[in-house]
């Protein structure tokens, strides 16, 4: 995650927030999928690296997108922050409950599904486009 956070700015400058969030989500999904479906310690190590890189930029870029210009930026940032912290608090016990009742691999499928949804809704972090100004002749 640290490598992703330190290098993320370069990728965002070179590409776009949407592209970076989508690529991060795909990388995270690939890492989670490999953890779920492949029983190999070497693959597990690579999977954790992919998952960490994929997870490194999602929350910071979502906060950044919420803070973009607009009248309700502080409210949007607080909603995103609360949602993130609730997921941080509720997610692990929920995954533990699901893992206990359905198996850890099945519980991780929930995480995989949510990360795939993040890839699909990555457009939500796009920078707002300025409205065109029409000149009177």
Secondary structure, 3 states (H helix, E strand, C coil): CHHHHHHHHHHHHHCCHHHHHHHHHHHHHHHHHHHHHCCCHHHHHHHHHHHHHHHCCHHHHHHHHHCCCCCCHHHHHHHHHHHHHHHHHHHHHHHHHHHHHHCHHHHHHHHHHHHHHHHHCHHHHCCCCCCCCCCCC
